[in-house]
Amino acid sequence: MKFGLMLSASIAALTIVAGATAAAASPMDDLIAAAKKEGEVTVITLPHDWCAYGDVIEAFKKKYGLKVNELNPEGSSADEIEAIKANKGNKGPQAPDVVDMGLSFGPTAKADGLIQPYKVSTWNDIPADIKDADGYWYGDYYGVMSFAVNKDIIKNTPTDWSDLTKPEYKGAVSLPGDPRGANEAIQAVFAAGLSQSKGDIKAAAADGLKFFADLNKSGNFVPVIGKAAALTQGTTPIILRWTFNNLAHRDATKGNPPVEVVIPKTGVVAGVYIQAISAYAPHPNAAKLWEEFIYSDEGQTMWLSGYCNPIRFAAMQKEGKIPADLLKKLPPAEDFAKAVFPTLDQQAAAKEVIAKQWDKEVGAVVK
């Protein structure tokens, strides 16, 4: 009798221990183990000075011990799509696992079967209007279109889009990429057009093309991709880029040359970027772990340190998770308050017009 009671107690104790062990193995633990088994993840088009991605990548490697392969850091959203298409059967490091693209590229990538669904654990913090309901793509951060001005060369700082047409800015204005495929460049054209159309979104794409056609004819537009080096050297002393890129480059110059970043008075457009996992990802578990990391409090805060407004900003601020020193570094809230957030359909329509009609209407090859 006594032995029977002892045996029953032992079995019960073992059951409790086994149950506790099973409970300790969370889905996140399983994902980490699966990702480590794959050993690496491949990212694409992530310049280290874009949203502090250099720090993000290093932090991810240190935290999980995975190798991060980096493809085409200076590429465009269109390049990311083409890389997925070109590497459907490639299981090596030349096939991207994850992509970071302009908002309008998400639905087309889904329709073409190029991305796969995955909902991060912080999914509910992402606003419904900037994520696919089934988890194929989801917003990650945003900035607004701005001017970066090399003050050693440009004495009178332009404060609005119309200022850029003045003769004093001859040979000074550049786009951050080829508007036939680079989302940031497309949105710069759209923002200029929105200013010209006095807020008429339907007319913004066509008006933006006309604005740049005139800017090109006057000689004010420089058909060179505007990068930090070009701004510093004065090759393109005015660059039209998202706030997070221009502010990061301003900091990087350390006052040599002095750089002023201006959010224009009109035509203030916010640009939302998205994350997605390739449907052909060679390392699908590592890809999911990458997404979990960048949507965590740690990852979102690191983006903010690079002047990107993380998509979970509102939820994190409500919970008191945004460091005060980072908030102080951002442009005034009223400047962001003026921003227009084009809908997905509006962005897609603008992209269609600008990308396809740039050659005909403007005729400048940006490279």
HELIX and SHEET records of a PDB file:
HELIX    1   1 LYS A    2  ALA A   24  1                                  23    
HELIX    2   2 PRO A   27  GLU A   38  1                                  12    
HELIX    3   3 TYR A   53  TYR A   64  1                                  12    
HELIX    4   4 SER A   77  ALA A   86  1                                  10    
HELIX    5   5 PHE A  105  ALA A  111  1                                   7    
HELIX    6   6 TRP A  123  ASP A  125  5                                   3    
HELIX    7   7 ALA A  128  ILE A  130  5                                   3    
HELIX    8   8 TRP A  161  THR A  165  5                                   5    
HELIX    9   9 PRO A  167  TYR A  169  5                                   3    
HELIX   10  10 ASN A  183  GLN A  196  1                                  14    
HELIX   11  11 ILE A  201  SER A  218  1                                  18    
HELIX   12  12 ALA A  228  GLN A  233  1                                   6    
HELIX   13  13 THR A  243  THR A  253  1                                  11    
HELIX   14  14 PRO A  284  ILE A  294  1                                  11    
HELIX   15  15 ASP A  297  SER A  305  1                                   9    
HELIX   16  16 PHE A  313  LYS A  318  1                                   6    
HELIX   17  17 ALA A  324  LYS A  329  1                                   6    
HELIX   18  18 ALA A  333  ALA A  337  1                                   5    
HELIX   19  19 LEU A  344  GLU A  361  1                                  18    
SHEET    1   A 2 GLU A  40  ILE A  44  0                                        
SHEET    2   A 2 LYS A  67  LEU A  71  1                                        
SHEET    1   B 3 VAL A  98  GLY A 102  0                                        
SHEET    2   B 3 ALA A 270  SER A 278 -1                                        
SHEET    3   B 3 ILE A 115  GLN A 116 -1                                        
SHEET    1   C 5 VAL A  98  GLY A 102  0                                        
SHEET    2   C 5 ALA A 270  SER A 278 -1                                        
SHEET    3   C 5 TYR A 138  ASN A 150 -1                                        
SHEET    4   C 5 ILE A 238  TRP A 242 -1                                        
SHEET    5   C 5 VAL A 173  SER A 174  1                                        
SHEET    1   D 4 VAL A  98  GLY A 102  0                                        
SHEET    2   D 4 ALA A 270  SER A 278 -1                                        
SHEET    3   D 4 TYR A 138  ASN A 150 -1                                        
SHEET    4   D 4 VAL A 259  VAL A 262 -1                                        
SHEET    1   E 4 VAL A  98  GLY A 102  0                                        
SHEET    2   E 4 ALA A 270  SER A 278 -1                                        
SHEET    3   E 4 TYR A 138  ASN A 150 -1                                        
SHEET    4   E 4 ASN A 309  PRO A 310 -1                                        
END                                                                             
